[in-house]
Amino acid sequence: ADECYDKENEYWDNTMPLLQVYEVDLAKTMLESPFRKQTDIPEAYYLTLENTLKSFSEEIIEDLQEENRLATEYGKLKSSAKISFRGEVYNLASIAPFMNDADREIRKEATDAYNRFFEENEEKFDDIYDKLVKVRDRMAKKLGYENFTPLGYIRMNRLDYDQAMVKNYRDQVIEDIVPLTVDLRERQARRIGVDALEYYDIGYNFKTGNPKPHGDLNELIAAALKMYQEMSKETGEFFKMMVDQELFDLPTRPNKEMGGYCTGIYDYKIPFIFANANGTSGDVDVLTHEAGHAFQAYCTFKNVTIPDLSFPTMESAEIDSMSMEFFAHPWSHLFFKEEAEKYHYFHISDALKFLPYGCLVDHFQHEVYNHPEMTPAERKACFRGLEKIYKPDIDYDGAPFLQRGGFFYRQGHIFQSPFYYI
């Protein structure tokens, strides 16, 4: 909503594709250099340079600019949410605690209000995604690919696995993990005292309420500092630097971009963490997750001179971050006090439930980009059909928007970072 930064963002949406011309020149120079074998630059770097050549030509600059504009439009639409609930106005992050309230009626009312925002903007979300699918398909065909899927893998810098291997992984998750998650949700229903989970019960895990961090954000950061100082000398030095230099933007607020991430401020060789804290256990998940990315960046910045090697490919980066969530378990009492064990169960079961969902998101995108001619209604039907495979016990009775397959609107990666989820 800030006009100055909105214009800055618009400038970079248009300029980044122009800079890729120079990225290609650099890639060609490095790949053709007679001195290539005389350096200690890892071979993986050259593989990513080959992907740079495979994923760009000047012919697609305008398409890349349109893709950026549409991704920004999606982010702005989500961050514009003003959800009226019991006399107050919330955004998509700040209403979330009510969606997991101990009072079932409050849960339902808040969940319906949350979904209503997406339903009221259904045509806008459909239009944005339809245009994104088409512009990505158009780029892929200009570059000589059958559709966007192989180009999407190249843009993700997948150096050592392919679509067949991903399908094999998804099949294993269907066979081995999906039955476990169905069992976990059956236990959850018994635990909270309902015959079966309704769509507004899915996030509510304990009769006594979900675990919540004890204290405000300043206390959360203080607890994290104590944890990292006890975890190791290196993590202690890293997190103290983050605190001393105020390298966080954690609380949610009106018009703030949704989601959470870690980025780098390269001139200063420091990481920066962005989040939307809302008083739920997810605040600890996100802080430790992004601290995993940030610690990797902190270590790499000190030891790597080539900026392009400061972050690994996405899959490796997520190993760093998701592992850090679990490394934090011995210190959960600092955040959750007497609810630490409850948090452990919640966090582990939630991680297991994520595996089928991650595969669902991935499978959906393969279907979408392999069949770019699908209409918005067909895409939603496709998503709902896949939900029945990966989350077969989920019942959307009473929520027609979700029954149509509208759940995927909320998943930013589907719009802004295709194929990220594996």
C-alpha positions in Angstrom: 0.0 0.0 0.0 3.1 2.3 0.1 3.2 4.2 -3.2 7.0 4.6 -3.1 7.8 0.9 -2.6 4.9 -0.1 -4.9 6.7 1.8 -7.7 10.0 0.3 -6.7 8.5 -3.2 -6.9 7.0 -2.4 -10.3 10.4 -1.1 -11.5 12.1 -4.4 -10.5 9.3 -6.5 -12.0 10.2 -4.9 -15.3 13.9 -4.7 -14.9 14.9 -8.1 -13.6 14.2 -9.8 -17.0 16.3 -7.2 -18.7 19.2 -8.1 -16.4 18.9 -11.7 -17.4 20.5 -10.7 -20.7 23.7 -10.0 -18.8 23.3 -13.2 -16.7 23.3 -15.1 -20.0 26.5 -13.3 -21.2 28.2 -14.2 -17.8 27.0 -17.8 -18.1 28.4 -18.2 -21.6 31.7 -16.5 -20.6 32.2 -18.8 -17.6 31.2 -22.0 -19.5 33.5 -21.3 -22.4 36.5 -20.0 -20.3 39.8 -21.8 -20.9 40.5 -21.3 -17.2 37.5 -23.2 -15.9 39.5 -26.2 -14.8 42.0 -24.1 -12.9 39.5 -22.7 -10.4 38.0 -24.3 -7.3 34.5 -23.3 -8.3 32.3 -26.3 -7.7 30.8 -28.1 -10.7 27.3 -27.5 -9.5 27.8 -23.8 -10.3 28.4 -24.6 -13.9 25.3 -26.8 -14.0 23.3 -23.9 -12.9 24.9 -21.7 -15.6 23.8 -24.3 -18.2 20.3 -23.9 -16.8 20.5 -20.2 -17.2 21.1 -20.7 -20.9 18.3 -23.3 -21.1 15.7 -21.0 -19.4 16.1 -17.7 -21.2 16.2 -15.9 -24.5 15.5 -12.2 -25.3 12.3 -13.4 -27.0 10.7 -14.0 -23.6 11.6 -10.8 -21.8 8.1 -9.3 -22.1 6.6 -12.6 -21.0 8.8 -12.6 -17.9 7.8 -9.1 -17.1 4.1 -10.1 -17.4 4.7 -13.1 -15.1 6.3 -10.8 -12.5 3.4 -8.4 -12.8 0.8 -11.1 -12.3 2.7 -12.6 -9.3 2.8 -9.2 -7.7 -0.9 -8.8 -8.4 -1.6 -12.0 -6.6 0.5 -10.9 -3.6 -1.2 -7.6 -3.4 -4.7 -9.1 -3.7 -4.0 -11.5 -0.7 -2.4 -8.7 1.4 -5.4 -6.5 0.7 -7.7 -8.8 2.7 -9.9 -6.9 5.2 -12.0 -9.6 6.9 -14.8 -8.5 9.2 -15.1 -10.7 12.2 -17.1 -10.0 15.4 -16.8 -6.2 15.1 -13.1 -6.1 14.1 -11.1 -6.2 10.9 -8.4 -8.8 10.2 -6.0 -9.8 7.5 -5.4 -13.4 6.4 -2.7 -13.9 9.1 -4.3 -12.1 12.0 -7.7 -14.0 11.8 -5.9 -17.4 11.9 -5.9 -17.7 15.8 -9.7 -17.6 15.7 -9.8 -20.4 13.2 -8.2 -22.6 15.8 -10.2 -21.4 18.8 -11.4 -23.8 21.5 -15.0 -22.7 20.8 -16.2 -24.7 17.8 -18.7 -22.0 16.7 -15.9 -19.4 16.7 -13.7 -21.7 14.6 -16.5 -22.2 12.1 -17.3 -18.5 11.9 -13.7 -17.4 11.5 -13.0 -20.2 8.9 -16.0 -19.2 6.9 -15.0 -15.5 7.0 -11.5 -16.5 5.9 -12.8 -18.5 3.0 -15.3 -15.8 2.1 -12.5 -13.5 1.1 -11.2 -16.0 -1.5 -14.7 -16.7 -2.7 -15.6 -13.1 -3.1 -12.4 -12.6 -5.2 -12.8 -15.9 -7.0 -12.9 -14.4 -10.5 -9.8 -12.3 -9.7 -7.8 -15.3 -8.5 -8.9 -17.4 -11.4 -8.0 -14.7 -13.9 -4.5 -14.2 -12.4 -3.7 -17.9 -12.4 -5.1 -18.4 -15.8 -2.9 -15.7 -17.2 0.1 -17.1 -15.3 -0.4 -20.6 -16.7 -0.7 -19.2 -20.2 2.3 -16.9 -20.1 4.4 -19.7 -18.6 3.3 -22.1 -21.3 4.0 -19.4 -24.0 7.5 -18.9 -22.7 8.2 -22.6 -22.6 7.1 -23.1 -26.2 9.2 -20.2 -27.4 12.2 -21.8 -25.8 11.4 -25.1 -27.5 9.8 -27.1 -24.7 6.6 -29.1 -25.0 5.0 -27.2 -22.0 6.1 -25.3 -18.9 6.8 -28.4 -16.8 10.4 -29.2 -18.0 11.2 -25.4 -18.0 9.8 -25.2 -14.4 12.2 -28.0 -13.3 15.1 -26.1 -15.0 14.1 -22.8 -13.3 14.1 -24.7 -10.0 17.7 -25.8 -10.8 16.9 -29.5 -10.3 20.3 -30.9 -11.2 19.9 -34.5 -10.4 16.3 -35.7 -10.4 13.4 -35.7 -12.9 9.6 -35.9 -13.2 9.6 -39.7 -13.1 11.4 -39.7 -9.8 9.1 -37.1 -8.3 6.1 -39.3 -9.3 7.7 -42.3 -7.7 8.1 -40.2 -4.5 4.4 -39.1 -4.6 3.3 -42.7 -5.1 5.2 -43.8 -2.0 3.6 -41.0 0.0 0.2 -42.1 -1.1 0.9 -45.7 -0.2 2.8 -45.2 3.1 2.1 -41.7 4.5 -1.5 -41.0 3.5 -3.0 -43.8 5.7 -0.9 -42.6 8.6 -2.3 -39.0 8.3 -5.8 -40.4 8.0 -5.2 -42.2 11.3 -3.7 -39.1 12.9 -6.8 -37.1 12.0 -9.1 -39.8 13.4 -7.1 -39.6 16.7 -7.4 -35.9 16.5 -11.2 -36.1 16.2 -11.4 -38.4 19.2 -9.0 -36.1 21.2 -11.1 -32.9 20.6 -14.4 -34.8 21.2 -16.1 -34.8 17.8 -17.5 -37.7 15.7 -15.6 -36.5 12.6 -13.4 -33.5 11.7 -15.3 -30.8 9.8 -13.4 -28.4 7.6 -13.2 -25.9 10.4 -11.8 -28.5 12.9 -8.8 -29.5 10.8 -6.4 -27.1 12.5 -7.6 -27.6 16.1 -5.6 -30.4 17.7 -6.3 -30.6 21.5 -9.3 -30.3 23.7 -7.3 -27.9 25.8 -6.4 -25.8 22.8 -3.4 -25.7 20.5 0.0 -24.9 22.0 0.8 -21.2 21.9 4.0 -19.3 22.5 4.2 -17.7 26.0 5.1 -14.1 25.7 5.2 -11.4 23.0 7.5 -11.2 20.0 10.3 -9.6 22.0 10.2 -12.5 24.5 10.1 -14.9 21.6 13.3 -13.5 20.2 14.9 -13.5 23.6 14.0 -17.1 24.0 15.4 -17.9 20.5 18.7 -16.1 21.4 19.1 -18.2 24.6 18.4 -21.3 22.6 20.9 -20.6 19.9 23.6 -19.5 22.4 23.1 -22.9 24.1 22.9 -24.9 20.8 26.4 -24.0 19.6 29.0 -21.2 19.6 28.3 -20.6 15.9 24.5 -20.4 16.1 24.9 -18.2 19.2 27.1 -15.7 17.3 24.8 -15.8 14.3 21.6 -15.1 16.2 23.1 -12.4 18.4 24.1 -10.6 15.2 20.5 -11.0 13.9 19.2 -9.4 17.1 21.8 -6.7 17.5 21.3 -5.5 13.9 17.4 -6.0 14.0 17.4 -8.3 11.0 13.7 -9.2 11.4 10.3 -8.0 10.3 8.0 -10.4 12.2 4.6 -9.1 13.2 1.7 -9.2 10.8 -0.1 -5.8 10.0 -2.6 -4.5 7.6 -1.5 -4.6 3.9 1.6 -6.6 4.7 2.6 -9.2 2.1 1.6 -12.6 3.3 4.0 -15.5 4.1 7.5 -15.7 5.5 11.0 -16.0 4.0 14.7 -15.4 4.5 16.6 -13.2 2.0 20.1 -11.8 1.9 21.4 -8.2 2.0 24.4 -8.9 -0.1 26.3 -5.6 0.3 26.5 -6.3 4.1 26.7 -10.1 3.8 23.8 -10.6 6.2 20.5 -12.5 6.1 17.1 -10.9 6.8 13.9 -12.7 8.1 10.4 -11.7 7.0 7.3 -13.2 8.6 3.6 -12.7 9.7 3.6 -13.6 13.4 0.0 -13.9 14.8 0.4 -15.5 18.2 0.1 -19.1 17.2 2.7 -21.9 17.4 3.4 -21.2 13.8 5.4 -18.1 15.0 8.0 -20.5 16.5 7.9 -22.8 13.4 8.5 -19.8 11.1 11.2 -18.2 13.2 13.2 -21.4 13.6 12.6 -22.4 9.9 13.7 -19.1 8.6 16.6 -19.0 11.1 17.7 -22.3 9.4 17.9 -20.5 6.1 19.5 -17.5 7.8 22.2 -19.5 9.6 23.1 -21.2 6.3 23.4 -17.8 4.6 25.4 -16.4 7.6 27.9 -19.3 7.3 28.1 -19.1 3.5 28.5 -15.3 3.4 31.6 -15.7 5.5 33.2 -18.4 3.3 32.0 -18.0 -0.2 33.0 -15.1 -2.5 30.7 -15.7 -5.4 27.2 -14.2 -4.6 25.5 -16.8 -6.9 26.7 -19.5 -4.5 25.4 -17.8 -1.3 22.2 -19.9 -1.3 21.9 -23.5 -2.5 19.1 -24.8 -4.7 15.7 -24.7 -3.1 15.6 -28.3 -2.1 18.9 -28.1 -0.2 17.8 -24.8 1.3 14.7 -26.4 2.7 16.7 -29.2 4.3 18.6 -26.5 6.2 15.4 -24.8 7.4 13.1 -27.7 8.1 15.9 -29.5 10.0 16.3 -26.4 12.2 12.7 -26.6 13.2 13.5 -30.0 14.8 16.9 -29.0 16.2 14.9 -26.5 18.3 12.8 -29.2 20.1 15.0 -29.6 23.2 14.5 -25.9 23.8 10.7 -25.8 23.2 10.1 -25.1 26.9 11.6 -21.7 26.4 8.8 -20.8 24.0 5.9 -23.0 25.2 6.6 -23.5 29.0 4.4 -26.4 30.2 3.0 -27.0 26.7 6.3 -28.1 25.3 5.4 -31.8 24.9 2.1 -30.8 23.4 4.0 -28.7 20.9 6.3 -31.6 20.0 3.4 -33.9 19.2 1.6 -31.1 17.2 4.8 -30.1 15.3 5.7 -33.7 14.3 2.2 -34.7 13.3 1.8 -31.5 11.4 5.1 -32.3 9.5 3.7 -35.7 8.6 0.5 -34.2 7.4 2.4 -31.8 5.3 4.0 -34.6 3.2 0.7 -35.5 1.3 -0.2 -31.9 1.0 3.1 -31.0 -0.5 2.7 -33.9 -3.0 -0.9 -32.7 -3.7 0.4 -29.2 -4.6 3.2 -30.7 -6.8 0.8 -33.1 -8.6 -1.7 -30.4 -9.2 0.9 -28.2 -10.9 2.0 -31.1 -13.1 -1.6 -31.5 -14.3 -2.0 -27.8 -14.8 1.1 -27.2 -16.8 0.8 -30.4 -18.8 -2.7 -29.4 -19.7 -2.6 -25.5 -20.0 -5.8 -25.6 -22.0 -7.8 -26.3 -18.8 -10.4 -23.7 -17.8 -10.4 -22.2 -14.2 -13.3 -24.5 -13.3 -11.5 -27.5 -14.6 -8.4 -26.6 -12.6 -10.4 -26.4 -9.4 -12.1 -29.7 -10.1 -8.6 -31.2 -10.7 -7.4 -29.9 -7.4 -10.4 -31.2 -5.6 -10.0 -34.6 -7.2 -6.4 -34.8 -6.1 -7.4 -33.7 -2.6 -9.5 -36.9 -2.4 -6.3 -38.9 -3.2 -3.9 -37.2 -0.8 -6.4 -36.2 1.9 -9.2 -38.7 1.4 -10.8 -38.2 4.8 -11.2 -34.4 4.5 -14.9 -33.4 4.3 -15.9 -30.0 2.9 -19.6 -30.5 3.6 -21.1 -27.0 4.1 -18.3 -25.2 2.3 -19.2 -25.1 -1.4 -16.2 -23.0 -2.3 -13.8 -25.6 -0.9 -15.9 -28.4 -2.5 -15.3 -26.7 -5.9 -11.5 -26.9 -5.3 -10.8 -23.3 -4.2 -8.4 -24.2 -1.4 -5.4 -23.8 -3.7 -5.9 -20.0 -4.0 -4.3 -19.6 -0.6 -1.1 -21.4 -1.5 1.2 -18.6 -2.7 3.8 -21.0 -4.1 1.3 -22.3 -6.7 1.0 -18.7 -8.1 4.4 -17.2 -7.5 7.0 -20.1 -7.3 5.8 -23.0 -9.5 7.1 -26.5 -8.6 8.7 -25.2 -5.4 6.9 -27.6 -3.0 8.9 -30.8 -3.6 
